[in-house]
Amino acid sequence: MNKVNIGFIGAGNMGSAIMRGIVSCSMAESIELFAFDPDSKKVEELSEIGVTPCASESELTKKCKFVVLAVKPQVISGVLEKCAESADSDKVFVSIAAGITDEFVAQKTVPDAKVILVMPNTPLLLGEGASALSRNERVTDEEFEIILNVFRSCGKAEVIPKDKMKEIIAVNGSSPAFIYLFAKAFIDYAVSVGIDSKPATELFAQSLTGSAKMITDSGYTIDELIKMVSSPSGTTLAGLDRLYKRDFEEIVRDCCDNCTKRAYELSQQ
């Protein structure tokens, strides 16, 4: 059986996590992994799990059908210019950089480039990622299915319209940071009233996990779930009253809008 060559430019936390997810998933035997990173030590560590090191972006692009751009948006322009040295219209570029468009990738490589855009998140490091994917019209169904399965091997993956890839960043890409700040406020409160941080952290983290499962698996709407916790004249309603008075939902909306605004700024730089 011919293996599919998938190369990663960038072997940092996210890139290496995806590669490790591939190695441990059911599709591992059908994939040959390659990687390049300016920090050669990162790639050397991955060679222990079967990843083949490459000496440059150009070499990796020449060897691989799929080129995963696991780099920051600020450096992707230079990376793509080096990929262009050995790129052709058969290559599939997979970008996980925030704000980068398929048009930008084509501009820097080949005019008819095949491009898949992905917005993953850091829980992917534990195999619990939430990744949003889209593609341009030149990517075939078969090609897209391969990459979709790669990200499903590291958690959940959903397909969304290409023109919403910037808006989705707030929902799944950046949202872990917002959730961590939310969690910190609860744990800090527990400590301030004399509760040790360890049990408080365990209890709140489990509350997050359980609440997430209720959202996805219970069959109730979020409004119904809120009502289930809110006994008349009870403690939950007393707390919710303060959140409503402080326009908590509007604060979240403003946070997401600002996140999306920055994504558009990055796409124009």
C-alpha positions in Angstrom: 0.0 0.0 0.0 1.3 3.4 -1.0 1.7 5.7 2.0 0.6 9.4 2.0 3.5 11.8 2.7 2.5 14.5 5.2 5.2 17.1 6.1 5.1 19.6 9.0 6.9 22.9 8.8 7.2 23.8 12.4 7.7 21.2 15.2 6.5 23.3 18.2 3.8 22.4 20.6 1.0 22.3 18.1 2.9 20.7 15.2 4.4 18.0 17.3 1.1 17.3 19.1 -0.6 16.6 15.7 2.3 14.4 14.6 2.1 12.4 17.8 -1.7 12.1 17.3 -1.2 10.7 13.8 1.4 8.2 15.0 -1.0 6.8 17.7 -4.1 6.8 15.6 -5.6 4.0 13.4 -4.5 5.7 10.2 -0.8 5.7 11.2 0.2 2.8 8.9 -1.0 4.7 5.8 1.0 7.9 6.5 4.7 8.8 6.2 5.6 11.8 8.4 8.3 14.4 7.6 9.2 17.6 9.5 11.4 20.7 9.3 12.0 23.2 12.0 14.8 25.8 12.4 15.4 24.2 15.8 16.7 20.8 14.6 16.5 19.4 18.2 12.7 19.5 18.0 12.8 17.3 14.8 15.4 15.0 16.3 13.0 14.2 19.2 10.2 13.4 16.7 12.5 11.1 14.8 12.2 8.7 17.7 8.5 8.1 16.8 9.3 7.7 13.1 9.2 11.2 11.8 11.7 11.8 9.0 13.7 15.1 9.3 14.1 17.4 6.4 16.9 20.0 5.9 14.7 22.8 4.6 11.2 24.0 3.7 11.9 23.4 0.1 13.1 19.8 0.6 10.0 19.0 2.7 7.7 20.5 0.1 9.4 18.4 -2.7 8.9 15.2 -0.8 5.4 15.6 0.6 1.9 15.6 -0.9 0.6 17.5 2.1 2.5 20.4 3.6 1.3 21.5 7.1 2.2 25.1 7.9 2.5 24.8 11.7 4.1 28.2 12.1 3.1 31.7 13.5 1.2 34.1 11.1 4.1 36.6 11.5 6.6 34.2 9.8 4.4 32.4 7.3 5.2 34.7 4.4 8.9 33.8 4.4 8.1 30.1 4.9 5.8 30.0 1.9 8.4 31.8 -0.3 10.8 29.0 0.5 8.2 26.3 -0.1 7.5 27.9 -3.5 10.9 26.8 -4.7 9.6 23.2 -5.1 5.8 23.7 -5.0 3.4 22.7 -7.8 -0.3 22.6 -8.2 -0.5 19.0 -6.9 0.7 20.0 -3.4 -1.9 20.5 -0.7 -1.0 23.3 1.8 -2.6 23.0 5.2 -2.4 26.2 7.3 -3.1 26.3 11.0 -1.9 30.0 11.2 -4.6 32.4 12.5 -6.0 34.8 9.9 -4.1 33.4 6.9 -6.3 32.9 3.8 -6.0 30.5 0.9 -5.5 33.4 -1.4 -2.4 34.5 0.5 -1.0 31.0 0.3 -1.6 30.8 -3.4 -0.1 34.3 -3.9 3.1 33.1 -2.2 3.4 29.7 -3.8 1.5 28.8 -7.0 -1.6 30.6 -8.3 -3.7 27.4 -8.4 -2.6 26.1 -5.0 -4.7 23.6 -3.1 -5.3 25.0 0.4 -6.9 23.6 3.6 -7.4 26.0 6.5 -7.4 24.7 10.0 -8.0 26.4 13.3 -7.0 23.9 16.1 -6.6 24.6 19.8 -4.1 23.6 22.5 -6.2 20.8 24.1 -5.1 18.9 21.0 -1.9 18.4 23.0 -3.9 15.9 25.1 -5.8 14.4 22.2 -8.8 16.6 23.2 -8.6 19.2 20.5 -11.4 21.1 18.8 -10.4 21.9 15.2 -12.4 23.8 12.5 -11.5 23.1 8.9 -12.3 24.5 5.5 -10.9 24.2 2.0 -10.7 26.0 -1.3 -12.4 24.6 -4.4 -9.2 23.0 -5.8 -8.9 20.5 -2.9 -10.5 17.1 -3.8 -12.9 15.3 -1.4 -10.3 12.5 -1.0 -7.6 15.0 -0.1 -9.8 16.8 2.4 -10.9 13.6 4.0 -7.3 12.7 4.8 -6.6 15.9 6.6 -10.0 15.9 8.3 -9.2 12.4 9.7 -5.8 13.7 10.9 -7.4 16.3 13.1 -10.1 13.9 14.2 -7.3 11.7 15.5 -6.4 14.5 17.9 -10.0 15.3 19.2 -13.1 16.7 17.5 -13.1 18.3 14.1 -15.9 20.2 12.3 -16.1 21.6 8.8 -17.2 25.3 8.4 -17.5 27.8 5.5 -14.1 29.2 4.4 -15.3 32.8 4.9 -15.9 32.1 8.6 -12.4 30.9 9.5 -11.5 34.2 11.2 -14.7 34.3 13.2 -14.4 30.8 14.5 -11.1 31.6 16.2 -12.8 33.1 19.2 -15.1 30.1 19.5 -12.5 27.3 19.6 -9.0 28.6 18.9 -8.7 31.3 21.5 -11.5 30.3 23.8 -9.4 27.9 26.0 -7.5 31.0 27.2 -10.8 32.7 28.0 -12.0 29.6 29.8 -8.8 29.4 31.8 -9.3 33.0 33.0 -12.8 32.1 33.9 -11.6 29.1 35.9 -8.9 31.1 37.6 -11.5 33.6 38.9 -13.4 30.7 40.6 -10.3 29.0 42.0 -9.0 32.4 43.3 -12.4 32.9 45.0 -12.2 29.5 46.7 -8.7 30.3 48.0 -9.9 33.7 49.2 -12.5 32.1 51.4 -10.1 29.5 52.9 -10.5 26.5 50.5 -7.3 24.8 49.4 -6.6 25.4 45.7 -6.1 21.6 44.9 -9.7 20.4 45.7 -11.1 23.7 44.3 -9.3 23.1 41.0 -10.3 19.4 40.8 -14.0 20.3 41.5 -14.2 23.2 39.1 -12.3 21.3 36.3 -14.7 18.4 36.7 -17.6 20.9 36.6 -16.3 22.2 33.3 -16.0 18.6 31.9 -19.4 17.6 33.1 -21.1 20.8 31.9 -19.5 20.3 28.5 -20.9 16.8 28.3 -24.3 18.1 29.3 -24.2 20.6 26.4 -23.2 18.0 23.8 -25.0 14.9 25.1 -28.0 15.7 27.3 -30.3 16.8 24.5 -31.2 20.0 26.4 -30.6 23.5 25.1 -28.2 25.7 27.0 -31.1 27.9 28.2 -32.8 24.7 29.5 -29.6 23.6 31.2 -29.2 26.9 33.0 -32.8 26.6 34.2 -32.1 23.1 35.5 -29.5 24.4 37.9 -31.4 27.5 38.9 -33.8 26.8 41.8 -36.3 29.6 42.6 -34.8 32.1 45.0 -31.7 29.9 45.3 -28.0 30.4 45.3 -27.5 30.0 41.5 -30.0 32.7 40.7 -28.4 35.0 43.1 -25.1 34.5 41.3 -26.6 34.7 37.8 -28.3 38.0 38.8 -24.9 39.6 39.2 -23.6 38.2 35.9 -26.7 39.6 34.1 -26.4 43.0 35.8 -22.7 43.2 34.7 -23.7 42.3 31.1 -21.6 39.1 31.2 -22.9 38.0 27.7 -22.0 41.4 26.2 -18.5 41.2 27.7 -18.0 37.8 26.0 -19.4 39.2 22.8 -16.9 42.1 23.0 -14.1 39.7 23.7 -15.0 37.6 20.6 -15.4 40.7 18.4 -11.9 41.9 19.4 -10.4 38.5 18.7 -12.0 38.4 15.2 -10.8 42.0 14.5 -7.2 40.9 15.3 -7.6 37.9 12.9 -8.6 40.3 10.1 -5.6 42.5 10.9 -3.2 39.6 10.7 -4.6 38.6 7.3 -3.8 42.0 6.0 -0.2 42.2 7.2 
